[in-house]
């Protein structure tokens, strides 16, 4: 059963955002945001460029404390995946991971999950953009986070690479239960990865709608997926024109 905040009764709340607002000088960025994320759930923050999605997940990660309202955090460890991989250029893939955690067994498992076997001795400059982002994701998963934050991680990738990485992330999530928040303005990405989509407005940003998409097939060729994608696009056009 879904309650008014979009979470399922009986599940453990991992993050709770209550009446959060943020202002920068005379600019209103957020306006009274409230939502919850339960353990094991994936939520997509879907909104237009510049609406403050990255700022919001920085606040959830406790990297930005300049806001009013309250954010309750019930996680121990987080992983953070940026738009750009930010790898250490003079270190190999393996050493980039070992820089985060000196545990060879976990490093090898992360390499396997993200299909980086055979690339552990490569330096970042020798890898494609997709492979560098795989290293970025492996690094974020290395310490077995309770919550994985993804800040538009597929922006510069072609569709085939994007779909392949998303498939591997979802497979990794089956093997290690964790929650995810993905920031995106791409409806398809949101549908492929999320159980819930929180549709955000332009600034001052507020929540327009929360959509349960947990039962939508994670297949871009499936008729039900395409129907839901069209419905959400129509909703976006309608709701964004209202504000």
N, C-alpha and C positions, 0 to 999 in steps of 0.2 A: 504494500500500500504506500502510495506517495503522499507525503504531507504538504503543507502549504509552502514550505521552503524547497521542495523538490527532492528531498531525501527519503529513503525508505525506512519505515519504522522498524525498530529492532536492530538496526545496523549501528556500528560505532562511527561517530562523527570524527573525522580527521581534521577538518578545517571548518570554522564557523565565522563568517563575516557578518557583523551586525551593525547596521546603520552607519556604514563607513562613508565619509565624505573627505574630499581633498581639494585644497585650493592652493594656487600659486600666485601670489600677489593678488591681482584682481580677476584672475582666470579661475573659474570653477571647473575642475577636472572630473570629479565624481560627485554624485548627488545621492546620498542615502542608499548605498548598496547593501543588500542582505542576501546571503545564500549559504548553503552548507555543502560539504563534500564528505561522503562516507568512505570508510576504508574499502579499498579494492575498486573504487569507481573511477571512471575517466570522465572528466568534464572539459568541454571545449568552450573557451571564451571567444565568441564569434562577434566581431565588430569591425567597423571601418578603420582604415589607417588613421593613426593619430588620436584615437579615442581613449588611450591610456591603458591598453591591455597589458603592456610590459610593465608599466608602473604598478598595476594591480598585483601581478604575480611577484614582483619585487617586495611589495608590502606583505604578501602571504609568506614569502621566504624570510621575512623579518630583516630585509635589507633597506627598507625605507620606513621610518617611524613617524614621518610627518603627515599625520592624518587625524581626523576625529572619528569616534566610533570605536569599535572593538573587533579584533581578530583573535579568535581562540585557536591555538595550535596544539594538536594532539599527536604529533609525529615526533620521532626521534631523529631521523636522518632524512635529508632531501638530496636529490640529484637535480642539477640545473643544466639544461641544454640550450645554448645560445644560438642565435642565427648563424654566427660564424664559429667555426670549431675552436679557435684560440688554442691551438696545439703549440707545444714548444718545438720550434722548427729544427733545432740541432739534435733533437732526441728521436730515436726510433719509435715506432708505434708501441712496442713493448715497454720501452723506457718512459714514454708518456703516461702509460697506465701505471707503471711501477712508481712513478713520481707521486701518484695519488694514494696507492696502497701497495705495500710490499708483501704481497701474498700471491705467489706464483700460481697456485691452484685456482684462485678466484680470477686472476688475470686470464688464464687459459680458458676458463668458462665464459668470461665476457667476450673474448675473441671468438669463441665458437658461436655464441648466441648471435653476435653481430656479423657473422660470416667473414671474419678477418683472418682465418687460418691461412698461413703462408705469407701474410703481409707484416708479421710482427717485427721484421728487421728493416722495413722501409721507413724512410723519413717522410714527413708530411708533404714535402715538395714533390715527391715522386708519386703521390696518390692523386686520384681524381677527386673532384669536389664531393661526390657521393661517398667515396671511401673515407675521406677526412671526416665527414659527418658521422659515419659509422664509428670511427674512433672516438669522436666526441660523445656519442651515445654509450659506447662501451665504458668510457671513463665515468659517465654519470651513473651507470648501473653497477659499477665496480663495488661500491660500499654497501650494496643492497639497501637502497633507500626505501622508506615508507611512502614517500611522495616524489614523483618525478615531474619537474616543471619543464615544459617545452615551449620556448619562445620563438615561434615561427621558424622551426628548424629546417623546413624544406623549401624555403623561398627561392633559393638559387638552383634547385635541382629539377631535372627534367621529369616528366610524368612517370616513365618506367622506373627510374631510380627511386623516386619518391614512393611509389607503390611497393617496391621491393623492401625498402627500409621500414615502411609502416607495417608490412606483413611480419617482419622480423621482430619489431618492437612488440607487436601483439602476441607473437609466439613467446617472446621472453617474459611477457607479463603473465602468461599461463604458467610458466615454470617458476616464477618468483612473484608472488602476489604483492602488488603495490598499486597505489593510486596515481593518477596522472591528471595534470592540468595542462591543456595545450592552448596556446594563444595562436589565433589564426584569423584571417579574413577570407579563407577559402572554405566554402560550404562542403566541398567534397572531402577535404581533409578532416573536417569536423565530423562528418557522418561516418567516415571510415574508422575513426579512432574512438569516438565518444559514446558514452551511455546517455549523457545529457548534454544539451547545448544551451548555453546561456547567451541569449542574443542581446548585445549591447547597442546603445544609441551613439550618436555623435556627442561631443562635449556640449554641455556638461553631461557626462555619461551616466546613464541609468539603465536598469534592466528592463528591456521591453517585453521579453517572453523567456520562459524556460521550457525546453522541448525534450521530452523523453524519446530518445532514438535507440534505446537498448535492443529493441527487437528488429531493427532494420538490418538486413543482410549486409555484411561488410564486403560487398562485391559491386564494383562500379558498372558491371554489365547486367546486374540483376534488375528486373523491371520494377520491383518494389523500391530498390535503392534510387533508381532514376526518378520515380514518382515523388519520393520524399525530398530528393534534391530540388526538384522543380517547385514543390510546395514551399520549401524554405526560401528559395530565391524569390518567389512571389511575395512571401511574408516580409522579406527584407526590403523589397521595393516599396511595399505598402507602408511598413512601419517607419522606415527611414525618411519617407516623405512627410510623415506626420510630425517630425521633430525638427 
